[in-house]
Amino acid sequence: MLADPVKLLVKRVLMELDVDKAKRGKRKYVLFTRPPRKRAEPRK
């Protein structure tokens, strides 16, 4: 079960680094940063 949240965090970190290299994915990063935060809380 921990594999899911961990993978999400890894993807988020990778996306953050990608945003630095490719500012085009800023919109995707914003949309991807909002939902995981709400999902991580109730998943506790």
C-alpha distance matrix in Angstrom:
0.0 3.8 5.3 5.9 7.7 9.2 10.5 11.9 13.6 15.0 16.3 17.8 19.5 20.8 22.1 23.7 25.5 26.4 27.9 30.2 31.4 31.4 32.3 32.3 28.5 29.0 28.6 25.4 24.1 25.2 23.6 20.3 20.5 21.1 18.5 15.3 17.0 17.3 13.8 12.3 14.5 14.0 10.1 10.9
3.8 0.0 3.8 5.4 5.6 6.1 8.5 10.1 10.8 12.2 14.2 15.4 16.6 18.3 19.9 21.1 22.8 24.1 25.6 27.6 28.9 29.3 30.2 30.6 26.9 27.2 27.3 24.1 22.4 23.7 22.6 19.1 18.8 19.9 17.8 14.3 15.5 16.6 13.5 11.2 13.7 14.1 10.5 10.6
5.3 3.8 0.0 3.8 5.8 5.2 5.9 8.6 9.9 10.3 12.0 14.0 15.2 16.2 17.9 19.7 21.0 21.9 23.9 25.9 26.8 27.1 28.4 28.6 24.9 25.7 25.9 22.5 21.0 22.9 21.7 18.0 18.4 19.9 17.8 14.4 16.4 17.7 14.6 12.8 15.9 16.4 12.8 13.7
5.9 5.4 3.8 0.0 3.8 5.4 5.2 6.3 8.7 9.9 10.6 12.3 14.4 15.3 16.3 18.3 20.2 20.7 22.2 24.7 25.7 25.6 26.5 26.4 22.6 23.3 23.0 19.7 18.5 20.0 18.4 15.0 15.5 16.8 14.3 11.1 13.5 14.6 11.3 10.2 13.6 13.9 10.5 12.3
7.7 5.6 5.8 3.8 0.0 3.8 5.4 5.0 6.2 8.6 9.8 10.4 12.3 14.2 15.0 16.3 18.5 19.5 20.6 22.9 24.5 24.5 25.0 25.4 21.6 21.7 21.7 18.7 16.8 18.0 17.0 13.5 13.2 14.5 12.5 8.9 10.6 12.2 9.4 7.4 10.8 12.0 9.0 10.3
9.2 6.1 5.2 5.4 3.8 0.0 3.8 5.4 5.1 6.2 8.6 9.7 10.6 12.2 14.0 15.2 16.7 18.1 19.7 21.5 22.9 23.4 24.4 25.1 21.5 21.8 22.4 19.3 17.3 19.0 18.5 14.8 14.4 16.5 15.2 11.4 13.0 15.3 12.9 10.6 13.9 15.5 12.6 13.2
10.5 8.5 5.9 5.2 5.4 3.8 0.0 3.8 5.4 5.0 6.1 8.5 9.8 10.4 12.0 14.0 15.4 16.1 18.0 20.1 21.0 21.2 22.5 22.7 19.1 20.0 20.5 17.1 15.6 17.8 17.0 13.3 13.8 16.1 14.6 11.3 13.8 16.0 13.5 12.1 15.8 17.1 14.3 15.7
11.9 10.1 8.6 6.3 5.0 5.4 3.8 0.0 3.8 5.4 5.1 6.1 8.6 9.8 10.3 12.1 14.3 14.9 16.1 18.5 19.9 19.7 20.4 20.6 16.8 17.3 17.4 14.2 12.5 14.4 13.5 9.7 10.1 12.3 10.9 7.6 10.3 12.6 10.5 9.5 13.3 14.9 12.6 14.4
13.6 10.8 9.9 8.7 6.2 5.1 5.4 3.8 0.0 3.8 5.4 4.9 6.2 8.5 9.6 10.4 12.4 13.9 15.0 16.9 18.7 19.1 19.7 20.6 17.1 17.0 17.9 15.1 12.6 14.4 14.5 10.8 10.0 12.7 12.3 8.8 10.2 13.3 12.0 10.0 13.4 15.8 13.9 14.8
15.0 12.2 10.3 9.9 8.6 6.2 5.0 5.4 3.8 0.0 3.8 5.4 5.1 6.1 8.5 9.8 10.8 12.1 14.1 15.7 16.8 17.6 18.9 19.8 16.5 17.2 18.4 15.5 13.2 15.8 16.1 12.4 12.3 15.4 15.1 12.0 13.8 16.9 15.4 13.7 17.2 19.4 17.1 18.1
16.3 14.2 12.0 10.6 9.8 8.6 6.1 5.1 5.4 3.8 0.0 3.8 5.5 5.0 6.0 8.5 9.9 10.1 12.0 14.3 15.2 15.2 16.4 16.8 13.3 14.4 15.3 12.1 10.4 13.3 13.2 9.6 10.4 13.6 13.3 10.8 13.3 16.1 14.8 14.0 17.6 19.6 17.6 19.3
17.8 15.4 14.0 12.3 10.4 9.7 8.5 6.1 4.9 5.4 3.8 0.0 3.8 5.4 5.0 6.1 8.7 9.6 10.3 12.6 14.3 14.4 14.8 15.7 12.2 12.2 13.4 10.7 8.0 10.5 11.1 7.7 7.3 10.8 11.4 9.0 10.8 14.1 13.5 12.6 15.9 18.4 17.1 18.5
19.5 16.6 15.2 14.4 12.3 10.6 9.8 8.6 6.2 5.1 5.5 3.8 0.0 3.8 5.4 5.0 6.4 8.5 9.8 11.0 12.8 13.9 14.7 16.3 13.3 13.4 15.4 13.2 10.2 12.8 14.2 11.1 10.2 13.9 14.9 12.4 13.5 17.1 16.7 15.2 18.3 21.1 19.6 20.5
20.8 18.3 16.2 15.3 14.2 12.2 10.4 9.8 8.5 6.1 5.0 5.4 3.8 0.0 3.8 5.4 5.2 6.1 8.6 10.0 10.7 11.7 13.4 14.6 11.7 12.8 14.9 12.5 10.3 13.6 14.8 11.8 12.0 15.7 16.5 14.4 16.2 19.5 18.8 17.8 21.2 23.6 22.0 23.2
22.1 19.9 17.9 16.3 15.0 14.0 12.0 10.3 9.6 8.5 6.0 5.0 5.4 3.8 0.0 3.8 5.4 4.8 6.0 8.7 9.7 9.5 10.5 11.4 8.2 9.2 11.1 8.8 6.6 10.1 11.4 8.9 9.5 13.2 14.3 12.9 14.8 18.0 17.7 17.4 20.6 22.9 21.8 23.4
23.7 21.1 19.7 18.3 16.3 15.2 14.0 12.1 10.4 9.8 8.5 6.1 5.0 5.4 3.8 0.0 3.8 5.4 5.1 6.6 9.0 9.7 10.0 12.0 9.4 9.0 11.7 10.4 7.2 10.0 12.3 10.3 9.5 13.2 15.1 13.8 14.7 18.2 18.6 17.8 20.6 23.4 22.6 23.8
25.5 22.8 21.0 20.2 18.5 16.7 15.4 14.3 12.4 10.8 9.9 8.7 6.4 5.2 5.4 3.8 0.0 3.8 5.4 5.2 6.7 8.6 10.0 12.4 10.5 11.0 14.1 12.9 10.3 13.4 15.7 13.6 13.2 17.0 18.7 17.2 18.3 21.8 22.0 21.0 23.9 26.7 25.6 26.7
26.4 24.1 21.9 20.7 19.5 18.1 16.1 14.9 13.9 12.1 10.1 9.6 8.5 6.1 4.8 5.4 3.8 0.0 3.8 5.3 5.1 5.6 7.8 9.3 7.6 9.1 12.1 10.7 9.1 12.6 14.5 12.8 13.4 17.0 18.5 17.6 19.2 22.4 22.4 22.0 25.1 27.6 26.5 28.0
27.9 25.6 23.9 22.2 20.6 19.7 18.0 16.1 15.0 14.1 12.0 10.3 9.8 8.6 6.0 5.1 5.4 3.8 0.0 3.8 5.4 4.9 4.9 7.2 5.7 5.9 9.4 9.1 7.2 10.1 12.6 11.8 12.0 15.3 17.4 17.1 18.2 21.4 22.0 21.8 24.6 27.2 26.6 28.2
30.2 27.6 25.9 24.7 22.9 21.5 20.1 18.5 16.9 15.7 14.3 12.6 11.0 10.0 8.7 6.6 5.2 5.3 3.8 0.0 3.8 5.7 6.1 9.5 9.1 8.9 12.7 12.8 10.7 13.2 16.1 15.2 14.8 18.2 20.6 19.9 20.7 24.1 24.8 24.3 26.9 29.7 29.2 30.3
31.4 28.9 26.8 25.7 24.5 22.9 21.0 19.9 18.7 16.8 15.2 14.3 12.8 10.7 9.7 9.0 6.7 5.1 5.4 3.8 0.0 3.8 6.4 8.9 9.3 10.4 13.9 13.8 12.5 15.5 17.9 16.9 17.3 20.7 22.7 22.1 23.3 26.6 27.0 26.6 29.5 32.1 31.3 32.7
31.4 29.3 27.1 25.6 24.5 23.4 21.2 19.7 19.1 17.6 15.2 14.4 13.9 11.7 9.5 9.7 8.6 5.6 4.9 5.7 3.8 0.0 3.8 5.2 6.1 7.9 11.0 11.1 10.8 13.6 15.7 15.3 16.2 19.3 21.2 21.1 22.6 25.6 26.0 26.2 29.0 31.4 30.7 32.5
32.3 30.2 28.4 26.5 25.0 24.4 22.5 20.4 19.7 18.9 16.4 14.8 14.7 13.4 10.5 10.0 10.0 7.8 4.9 6.1 6.4 3.8 0.0 3.8 5.4 5.4 8.7 10.0 9.5 11.5 14.0 14.4 14.9 17.6 20.0 20.4 21.5 24.3 25.3 25.6 28.1 30.6 30.4 32.1
32.3 30.6 28.6 26.4 25.4 25.1 22.7 20.6 20.6 19.8 16.8 15.7 16.3 14.6 11.4 12.0 12.4 9.3 7.2 9.5 8.9 5.2 3.8 0.0 3.8 5.5 7.3 8.4 9.5 11.4 13.1 13.9 15.3 17.6 19.5 20.4 22.0 24.3 25.1 25.9 28.6 30.7 30.4 32.6
28.5 26.9 24.9 22.6 21.6 21.5 19.1 16.8 17.1 16.5 13.3 12.2 13.3 11.7 8.2 9.4 10.5 7.6 5.7 9.1 9.3 6.1 5.4 3.8 0.0 3.8 5.4 5.1 6.1 8.7 10.0 10.2 11.9 14.4 16.1 16.7 18.5 20.9 21.5 22.3 25.1 27.1 26.7 28.9
29.0 27.2 25.7 23.3 21.7 21.8 20.0 17.3 17.0 17.2 14.4 12.2 13.4 12.8 9.2 9.0 11.0 9.1 5.9 8.9 10.4 7.9 5.4 5.5 3.8 0.0 3.8 5.5 5.0 6.2 8.7 9.7 10.3 12.5 14.9 15.9 16.9 19.4 20.6 21.3 23.7 25.9 26.0 28.0
28.6 27.3 25.9 23.0 21.7 22.4 20.5 17.4 17.9 18.4 15.3 13.4 15.4 14.9 11.1 11.7 14.1 12.1 9.4 12.7 13.9 11.0 8.7 7.3 5.4 3.8 0.0 3.8 5.4 5.2 6.3 8.5 9.9 11.1 13.2 14.9 16.2 18.0 19.2 20.6 22.8 24.6 25.0 27.3
25.4 24.1 22.5 19.7 18.7 19.3 17.1 14.2 15.1 15.5 12.1 10.7 13.2 12.5 8.8 10.4 12.9 10.7 9.1 12.8 13.8 11.1 10.0 8.4 5.1 5.5 3.8 0.0 3.8 5.5 5.2 5.9 8.4 10.2 11.4 12.6 14.7 16.5 17.0 18.4 21.1 22.7 22.5 25.1
24.1 22.4 21.0 18.5 16.8 17.3 15.6 12.5 12.6 13.2 10.4 8.0 10.2 10.3 6.6 7.2 10.3 9.1 7.2 10.7 12.5 10.8 9.5 9.5 6.1 5.0 5.4 3.8 0.0 3.8 5.5 4.9 5.8 8.6 10.5 11.0 12.5 15.0 15.8 16.5 19.1 21.2 21.1 23.1
25.2 23.7 22.9 20.0 18.0 19.0 17.8 14.4 14.4 15.8 13.3 10.5 12.8 13.6 10.1 10.0 13.4 12.6 10.1 13.2 15.5 13.6 11.5 11.4 8.7 6.2 5.2 5.5 3.8 0.0 3.8 5.4 5.1 6.4 9.2 10.7 11.3 13.4 15.0 16.0 18.0 20.1 20.7 22.7
23.6 22.6 21.7 18.4 17.0 18.5 17.0 13.5 14.5 16.1 13.2 11.1 14.2 14.8 11.4 12.3 15.7 14.5 12.6 16.1 17.9 15.7 14.0 13.1 10.0 8.7 6.3 5.2 5.5 3.8 0.0 3.8 5.5 5.5 6.9 9.2 10.7 11.9 13.1 14.9 17.0 18.5 19.0 21.5
20.3 19.1 18.0 15.0 13.5 14.8 13.3 9.7 10.8 12.4 9.6 7.7 11.1 11.8 8.9 10.3 13.6 12.8 11.8 15.2 16.9 15.3 14.4 13.9 10.2 9.7 8.5 5.9 4.9 5.4 3.8 0.0 3.8 5.6 6.1 6.7 9.0 11.0 11.3 12.5 15.2 16.9 16.7 19.2
20.5 18.8 18.4 15.5 13.2 14.4 13.8 10.1 10.0 12.3 10.4 7.3 10.2 12.0 9.5 9.5 13.2 13.4 12.0 14.8 17.3 16.2 14.9 15.3 11.9 10.3 9.9 8.4 5.8 5.1 5.5 3.8 0.0 3.8 6.0 6.0 6.7 9.5 10.6 11.1 13.4 15.7 15.9 17.8
21.1 19.9 19.9 16.8 14.5 16.5 16.1 12.3 12.7 15.4 13.6 10.8 13.9 15.7 13.2 13.2 17.0 17.0 15.3 18.2 20.7 19.3 17.6 17.6 14.4 12.5 11.1 10.2 8.6 6.4 5.5 5.6 3.8 0.0 3.8 5.8 5.6 7.0 9.1 10.5 12.0 13.9 14.9 17.0
18.5 17.8 17.8 14.3 12.5 15.2 14.6 10.9 12.3 15.1 13.3 11.4 14.9 16.5 14.3 15.1 18.7 18.5 17.4 20.6 22.7 21.2 20.0 19.5 16.1 14.9 13.2 11.4 10.5 9.2 6.9 6.1 6.0 3.8 0.0 3.8 5.4 5.4 6.3 8.6 10.5 11.6 12.3 14.9
15.3 14.3 14.4 11.1 8.9 11.4 11.3 7.6 8.8 12.0 10.8 9.0 12.4 14.4 12.9 13.8 17.2 17.6 17.1 19.9 22.1 21.1 20.4 20.4 16.7 15.9 14.9 12.6 11.0 10.7 9.2 6.7 6.0 5.8 3.8 0.0 3.8 5.5 4.9 5.8 8.7 10.4 10.1 12.5
17.0 15.5 16.4 13.5 10.6 13.0 13.8 10.3 10.2 13.8 13.3 10.8 13.5 16.2 14.8 14.7 18.3 19.2 18.2 20.7 23.3 22.6 21.5 22.0 18.5 16.9 16.2 14.7 12.5 11.3 10.7 9.0 6.7 5.6 5.4 3.8 0.0 3.8 5.5 5.3 6.7 9.4 10.2 11.6
17.3 16.6 17.7 14.6 12.2 15.3 16.0 12.6 13.3 16.9 16.1 14.1 17.1 19.5 18.0 18.2 21.8 22.4 21.4 24.1 26.6 25.6 24.3 24.3 20.9 19.4 18.0 16.5 15.0 13.4 11.9 11.0 9.5 7.0 5.4 5.5 3.8 0.0 3.8 5.5 5.6 7.0 8.8 10.8
13.8 13.5 14.6 11.3 9.4 12.9 13.5 10.5 12.0 15.4 14.8 13.5 16.7 18.8 17.7 18.6 22.0 22.4 22.0 24.8 27.0 26.0 25.3 25.1 21.5 20.6 19.2 17.0 15.8 15.0 13.1 11.3 10.6 9.1 6.3 4.9 5.5 3.8 0.0 3.8 5.5 5.8 6.1 8.9
12.3 11.2 12.8 10.2 7.4 10.6 12.1 9.5 10.0 13.7 14.0 12.6 15.2 17.8 17.4 17.8 21.0 22.0 21.8 24.3 26.6 26.2 25.6 25.9 22.3 21.3 20.6 18.4 16.5 16.0 14.9 12.5 11.1 10.5 8.6 5.8 5.3 5.5 3.8 0.0 3.8 5.9 5.2 6.7
14.5 13.7 15.9 13.6 10.8 13.9 15.8 13.3 13.4 17.2 17.6 15.9 18.3 21.2 20.6 20.6 23.9 25.1 24.6 26.9 29.5 29.0 28.1 28.6 25.1 23.7 22.8 21.1 19.1 18.0 17.0 15.2 13.4 12.0 10.5 8.7 6.7 5.6 5.5 3.8 0.0 3.8 5.4 5.7
14.0 14.1 16.4 13.9 12.0 15.5 17.1 14.9 15.8 19.4 19.6 18.4 21.1 23.6 22.9 23.4 26.7 27.6 27.2 29.7 32.1 31.4 30.6 30.7 27.1 25.9 24.6 22.7 21.2 20.1 18.5 16.9 15.7 13.9 11.6 10.4 9.4 7.0 5.8 5.9 3.8 0.0 3.8 5.3
10.1 10.5 12.8 10.5 9.0 12.6 14.3 12.6 13.9 17.1 17.6 17.1 19.6 22.0 21.8 22.6 25.6 26.5 26.6 29.2 31.3 30.7 30.4 30.4 26.7 26.0 25.0 22.5 21.1 20.7 19.0 16.7 15.9 14.9 12.3 10.1 10.2 8.8 6.1 5.2 5.4 3.8 0.0 3.8
10.9 10.6 13.7 12.3 10.3 13.2 15.7 14.4 14.8 18.1 19.3 18.5 20.5 23.2 23.4 23.8 26.7 28.0 28.2 30.3 32.7 32.5 32.1 32.6 28.9 28.0 27.3 25.1 23.1 22.7 21.5 19.2 17.8 17.0 14.9 12.5 11.6 10.8 8.9 6.7 5.7 5.3 3.8 0.0
